[in-house]
Amino acid sequence: MAAPRKERAYEKYAWVLLFLVGLVGFVSGLAFVVFPEPLDEPGIKSLTGSTWQDIVARSPGAASLARYFLRLFGLATMGFGLFGMAISALSFRRGESWAWYVLWLDLMFLVGYIVTNFSAGGSLWLPFSSFLVITLLGLVLPFRKFFPKKQPPQA
């Protein structure tokens, strides 16, 4: 009988990378809920032709609507981050394969955010790209933990 496979350190602790990305998502979402002000001035200028201050001065109602949507985005990001932290710290850490599949949603969310921000002329796509790389590492490094090689049957 073959000895069980020994888990490598990068496989054992890859969950920490995903947990940290979830934590950053939760904290940044909380920041949007508490302080619903747009952070991407180049993106606002590219989309509207105006600065955020101009929009607030010319149309306080539109600014209030934008703040409302930023709060909603913040709540969704908090929830996404909380789920990511819980799944990575519990099921992913234990090696449950469903958690590996579900956490690919984090990667898809980040890709969608980066593409949308970049295409709008925003400036936040670059820092979010680092979170994308960290998430990808957290998912790829422990691949063999979730999907070990099949051992040939012993004769």
N, C-alpha and C positions, 0 to 999 in steps of 0.2 A: 504494500500500500504506500502511495506517495505521501510525503510529508506535506502538510498544508503550506501554502505559499506565505512567505513572510512579507508583511506590509512594509514598504519603504517609507521614509519620513515624508517625502513630498506627496505621497499618496495619503498618508495618515493625517497630514495637516493642511491639505488643499482646501478643506472646508472653511478654514480661517479666511482665506482670500474672498470667498463668496459671502461669508458673514460680514466682512468689512465693507464690501460693496453694498450689501443690504443696509448696514449701519449708516453709511454715507447717504444712501437714498432716503432713509428714514429722517435723518437730521436735516438734509436739504429740503425735504418735503415739509417738515415742521417749520423751517425758516420761511417757506412760501405761505404757509398758513398764518404765521404770526406777522410777517412783513411782506405783504403781497405787492412788491414792486418789481417790475421787470429788471433783470440784470444784464440783458444783452442789448445794449444801446446800438451797436452796429446793425443788429438784426431788425430792431424797431425802425431805424432810419432807412434800411434797405426796403422793408415791407411797406412803410407808410410815407416815406419822404419827410417825416417829421421826427423830432426828438420826443422822448417821453414827456419832458416838461412842456413842450408845445401842445401835445395832445391833452394833458391835464388842464392847461390854461384855456384851450379852445373848446374842449368838449369834456367837461367833468363827468357827464353821464357815461361816455365811452370809456373813460378811465376807470370809473367804478365797475363797469362790466368787465373790463380787462382784469381788474383786481379780483373780482368774483371768480373768474375762470382760473386765475393763478392760485387762488385758495383751493379750488376743486382739484387742480393739478397737484397741489401740495398734498392734499388728503390722499389722492390716488397713489402718489409716490411714497407717502408714509406707509400705506397699506402694502404696497409692493415690496418695500424695504423690510417691513416687519415679517411678511411671509417668507421672503428670502432668508432672513436671519434664522427664523424658526426651522425652516426646511434644512438649511445647511448645517445648523448646530445639532439637529436631532437625526433625521432620516438619512441625509447625505453622509453625515459623519459615520453612521452605522453601516453604510454601504448599500442602502436600499436603492435598487436601480431606478425605481419610479422617480426618486428625488433627483437623480442625475438628469433624467429627461425633462422634468418640470423646470429645473434651474436654467435650461436653455432659453426659457422665456425671458430671463434677465438679459441674456445676450441679444435676443431679438428686440427687446425694448430699447436697449442701448443703440443698436444699429438703426432702428427707426428714428430715435431722437437725433442721432448724429446726422443722418441723411436729411431729415427735415430741417435741422438747424443750419446745416451747411448750405442747402439749397435756398434757404431764405436769406442768405448773406450774413448769418449770425456768426458770433465769435466763440460760442461755447462748445463747438464740436470738438476742438482739440483737447480740452481737459477731459471730456467724456470719452474720448478715444482711449485714454489711459485706463479708465474703468472697464472699457471693452476688453483691453488686453489682459487686465487682471482677472476678469470673469472668464475669459477664454482659458487662461492658465489654470484657474481653479477647476474647470471642467475637463480639460485635456490631461493634466498631470495624473489624476487618479483613474484614468480610463481602465487600466488592468485590474484595479480593485473592483470595479463594477462589472467588468466583462473579462474574467480570467480566461486564459487559453484553455481549451479542452484538452484533457489528458487522454492519450490513447488507452483503450482497455488493456489490462494486464492479462497475459496468457496463463 
